[in-house]
Amino acid sequence: MFRTFAGIALLMLGATFTCGQMIPDNVGQSSKGLPPALLNVKFDPQLNAQIPLDAQFVDEAGSSVRLGQYFGKKPVVLVFAYYTCPMLCSQVEQAVVGTLKMISFNPGTDYDVVFVSFDTADTPDTAVKKKHEALRTFARPADDGGWHFLTGRRESIDAVTKAANFSYSYDEQSKTYAHASGILLLTPDGRISRYFFGVDYPANHVRLGLVDASAGKIGTPVDHLLLFCYQYDPTKARYSATILTVIRMGAVVTLFCMVLGFVIFRRREHRNEHSHQDMPTQGAH
């Protein structure tokens, strides 16, 4: 019995510290301890902020477009990404498509989806490939006119990303962009109604968000806090040192209490066995 208990206890403790080792040791350090590429990375959209609808881009077909042409009648799902991203952007695209696939609303009819690349090296060729990937995954027999993958010049990109308080940086060493992830739900007149961070966007929340955005409603600070609390920060991919320390301490304390309780139980059991052995039997002289 003791071996079984000890084995379970060690597995619990081992699992706790294994999880901790998967998280870098510089968890929760100040910005001074971050890699240079992450110092200026943030995504802190302000509710009701206006997105510049006069920004000029090029769509996946190579046509010059004005951002505002996707607004006016329907809400818009706005996503910042770059189409040659080797990691996070593909996850974001898959998450967006997967979430929208679970919603009965149809792109192009009920809302539009607009991807804006923040990499000036992206072209209509890379954009159209991403669009085809999205449509294959979405797999819904409908007009593809509701999906838009844009590229553009730096001034247009900066105008839109700054309005959304989205900043990123280029890492010369890895030749990739460091950035956060999330999506914005915009009203038909281009104001930020709601946003979702990370790469997990609950379909029922997004559906309600689209309904609110369609009516011109703006999310509340409570929405912000709830989303922020459950936010996964892909630029750091880790939890804070404080939370991790509490988890470790809690596991150690729990393990200690379990061991102590088992030892006390075994001692009492041992004493009871001895007391029964020392007790004279009935009829003994």
Legacy VTK file of the C-alpha trace (Angstrom):
# vtk DataFile Version 3.0
C-alpha trace
ASCII
DATASET POLYDATA
POINTS 285 float
0.000 0.000 0.000
2.799 2.386 0.895
4.559 1.765 -2.409
1.364 2.543 -4.297
0.830 5.746 -2.342
4.449 6.824 -2.784
4.266 6.152 -6.497
1.154 8.285 -6.907
2.667 11.077 -4.833
5.878 11.093 -6.858
3.925 11.137 -10.107
1.934 14.149 -8.897
5.044 16.033 -7.887
6.896 15.032 -11.036
4.039 16.188 -13.250
3.957 19.524 -11.468
7.631 20.222 -11.989
7.611 18.842 -15.520
4.965 21.423 -16.382
7.182 24.035 -14.822
10.168 22.990 -16.909
8.154 23.412 -20.089
7.920 27.101 -19.193
11.109 29.170 -19.587
12.938 30.185 -16.427
12.687 33.864 -17.307
8.925 33.743 -16.742
7.485 36.947 -15.408
10.680 38.959 -15.609
10.584 42.634 -16.427
10.900 43.840 -19.977
14.653 44.199 -19.400
14.913 40.409 -19.454
12.951 39.956 -22.670
14.540 39.359 -26.063
14.889 42.636 -27.995
12.319 41.505 -30.557
9.630 41.348 -27.869
10.219 44.700 -26.206
7.816 46.581 -28.458
5.279 43.822 -29.068
1.772 44.469 -27.775
-1.892 44.101 -28.614
-4.070 46.371 -26.524
-7.055 47.472 -28.617
-9.252 50.225 -27.260
-12.985 49.684 -27.438
-14.823 52.107 -29.722
-11.568 53.130 -31.440
-12.039 54.002 -35.102
-10.170 52.015 -37.744
-9.035 54.234 -40.679
-11.330 53.203 -43.502
-9.474 55.298 -46.066
-6.346 53.098 -45.848
-5.357 51.705 -49.240
-4.414 48.048 -49.779
-4.161 45.401 -52.473
-6.436 42.354 -52.309
-5.606 38.730 -53.123
-6.615 39.298 -56.757
-4.094 42.119 -57.143
-6.698 44.893 -57.213
-6.266 48.155 -55.332
-8.876 48.433 -52.605
-9.912 50.844 -49.913
-10.425 49.289 -46.493
-13.726 51.092 -46.138
-15.279 49.178 -49.021
-15.676 46.178 -46.703
-17.703 48.227 -44.248
-21.014 50.025 -44.261
-23.657 47.326 -43.889
-22.108 44.397 -42.028
-19.759 43.782 -39.092
-16.186 42.795 -39.913
-13.820 40.264 -38.382
-10.375 41.872 -38.634
-7.231 39.772 -38.272
-3.597 40.912 -38.300
-1.171 38.313 -39.643
1.509 37.794 -42.220
1.130 35.121 -44.814
4.606 33.576 -44.662
4.584 33.242 -40.879
5.956 29.780 -39.996
4.117 29.407 -36.698
1.465 31.510 -35.009
-0.337 33.113 -37.946
-1.357 29.746 -39.382
-2.779 28.781 -35.993
-4.716 32.033 -35.870
-6.108 31.481 -39.366
-7.135 27.919 -38.512
-8.742 29.084 -35.274
-10.664 31.856 -37.037
-11.910 29.530 -39.765
-12.744 26.789 -37.270
-14.735 29.168 -35.085
-16.644 30.772 -37.951
-17.398 27.335 -39.346
-19.352 26.574 -36.166
-21.477 29.697 -36.581
-24.516 29.646 -38.853
-23.855 33.169 -40.148
-22.364 33.324 -43.625
-19.334 35.421 -44.649
-20.249 37.919 -47.321
-23.896 37.903 -46.284
-23.864 38.451 -42.534
-20.297 39.660 -42.006
-16.939 40.008 -43.747
-13.561 38.571 -42.788
-10.556 40.790 -43.482
-6.972 39.648 -42.994
-4.378 42.429 -43.097
-0.748 41.426 -43.535
1.747 43.579 -41.651
4.643 42.267 -43.775
5.295 44.470 -46.787
7.019 41.512 -48.465
3.682 39.713 -48.769
2.105 39.818 -52.212
-1.243 38.929 -53.781
0.287 35.526 -54.580
0.933 34.714 -50.928
-2.432 36.232 -50.014
-4.433 34.139 -52.471
-2.778 30.954 -51.199
-3.938 31.789 -47.689
-7.416 32.496 -48.964
-7.604 29.143 -50.722
-6.442 27.398 -47.545
-9.126 29.158 -45.540
-11.877 28.308 -48.017
-10.847 24.642 -48.159
-11.023 24.422 -44.390
-14.246 26.408 -44.156
-15.768 23.988 -46.659
-19.101 25.737 -46.925
-20.810 26.069 -50.312
-21.047 29.826 -50.423
-19.654 32.786 -52.284
-16.017 33.452 -51.360
-16.638 37.192 -51.530
-16.758 37.456 -47.753
-13.093 36.528 -47.311
-10.436 39.168 -47.994
-6.653 38.835 -47.662
-4.926 42.181 -48.028
-1.366 43.358 -48.507
-0.100 46.903 -48.568
2.528 49.543 -48.037
3.986 50.345 -44.659
2.062 53.609 -44.201
-1.301 51.908 -44.713
-0.363 48.977 -42.505
0.852 51.275 -39.741
-2.281 53.401 -39.889
-4.525 50.396 -39.254
-2.334 48.583 -36.720
-1.768 51.755 -34.695
-5.495 52.415 -34.567
-5.910 48.926 -33.114
-2.949 49.400 -30.751
-1.256 46.411 -32.344
2.534 46.565 -32.518
5.090 44.045 -33.697
8.792 43.901 -34.473
11.083 42.171 -36.926
13.673 39.772 -35.562
16.771 39.935 -37.740
18.181 36.738 -36.282
15.233 34.510 -37.129
14.009 36.617 -40.071
10.494 36.526 -38.651
8.081 38.956 -37.025
7.434 38.885 -33.306
3.782 39.651 -32.642
0.761 38.853 -30.513
-2.421 37.221 -31.748
-6.111 37.880 -31.616
-9.073 39.066 -33.630
-11.172 42.215 -33.680
-14.907 42.471 -34.232
-15.733 45.798 -35.857
-19.006 47.625 -36.291
-20.264 48.426 -39.809
-18.787 51.925 -39.438
-15.353 50.565 -38.465
-15.254 50.910 -34.674
-13.794 48.246 -32.389
-16.718 46.495 -30.749
-14.979 43.506 -29.205
-11.762 41.536 -29.352
-10.496 38.060 -28.553
-6.897 37.287 -27.707
-4.797 34.192 -28.340
-5.792 31.378 -30.671
-9.013 30.192 -29.050
-12.205 32.025 -29.940
-15.362 30.432 -28.453
-17.950 30.210 -31.202
-20.878 31.273 -29.018
-18.977 34.359 -27.824
-17.959 35.318 -31.349
-21.517 34.828 -32.573
-22.888 37.128 -29.870
-20.068 39.555 -30.596
-21.042 39.705 -34.257
-24.662 40.331 -33.310
-23.624 43.197 -31.028
-21.183 44.627 -33.564
-23.857 44.485 -36.251
-26.068 46.638 -34.032
-23.226 49.081 -33.389
-22.866 48.016 -29.766
-19.501 48.334 -28.036
-18.183 45.828 -25.518
-17.811 46.835 -21.881
-14.760 46.886 -19.587
-16.131 43.697 -18.043
-15.801 41.967 -21.405
-12.235 43.223 -21.571
-11.328 41.870 -18.153
-12.853 38.481 -18.811
-11.036 38.121 -22.109
-7.808 39.391 -20.629
-7.932 36.965 -17.712
-8.180 34.047 -20.099
-5.701 35.500 -22.501
-2.880 33.302 -23.805
0.074 35.475 -24.767
1.638 33.785 -27.815
4.651 36.131 -27.847
5.738 34.730 -24.490
4.035 31.328 -24.497
4.275 31.063 -20.739
2.544 31.864 -17.501
3.781 34.365 -14.930
6.436 33.357 -12.404
4.119 34.218 -9.523
1.390 31.859 -10.697
3.892 29.127 -11.424
5.466 29.519 -7.970
2.065 29.289 -6.290
1.264 26.123 -8.236
4.562 24.540 -7.254
4.208 25.529 -3.612
0.650 24.230 -3.524
1.746 20.897 -4.962
4.558 20.553 -2.429
2.288 21.453 0.500
-0.370 19.023 -0.719
2.183 16.252 -1.088
3.622 16.964 2.372
0.170 16.836 3.980
-0.626 13.576 2.210
2.628 11.969 3.342
2.227 13.265 6.895
-1.332 11.983 7.078
-0.272 8.593 5.786
2.581 8.349 8.319
0.248 9.245 11.200
-2.266 6.693 9.964
0.381 3.972 9.752
1.689 4.749 13.250
-1.772 4.541 14.750
-2.398 1.321 12.896
0.911 -0.047 14.161
0.078 0.906 17.761
-3.321 -0.730 17.513
-1.716 -3.928 16.267
0.694 -3.964 19.211
-2.054 -3.187 21.715
-4.080 -6.128 20.425
-1.027 -8.391 20.647
-0.321 -7.341 24.258
-3.971 -7.698 25.347
-4.448 -10.891 27.425
-6.869 -13.391 25.997
-9.998 -14.323 27.900
-9.543 -17.188 30.309
-5.775 -16.726 30.532
-4.179 -17.262 34.008
LINES 1 286
285 0 1 2 3 4 5 6 7 8 9 10 11 12 13 14 15 16 17 18 19 20 21 22 23 24 25 26 27 28 29 30 31 32 33 34 35 36 37 38 39 40 41 42 43 44 45 46 47 48 49 50 51 52 53 54 55 56 57 58 59 60 61 62 63 64 65 66 67 68 69 70 71 72 73 74 75 76 77 78 79 80 81 82 83 84 85 86 87 88 89 90 91 92 93 94 95 96 97 98 99 100 101 102 103 104 105 106 107 108 109 110 111 112 113 114 115 116 117 118 119 120 121 122 123 124 125 126 127 128 129 130 131 132 133 134 135 136 137 138 139 140 141 142 143 144 145 146 147 148 149 150 151 152 153 154 155 156 157 158 159 160 161 162 163 164 165 166 167 168 169 170 171 172 173 174 175 176 177 178 179 180 181 182 183 184 185 186 187 188 189 190 191 192 193 194 195 196 197 198 199 200 201 202 203 204 205 206 207 208 209 210 211 212 213 214 215 216 217 218 219 220 221 222 223 224 225 226 227 228 229 230 231 232 233 234 235 236 237 238 239 240 241 242 243 244 245 246 247 248 249 250 251 252 253 254 255 256 257 258 259 260 261 262 263 264 265 266 267 268 269 270 271 272 273 274 275 276 277 278 279 280 281 282 283 284
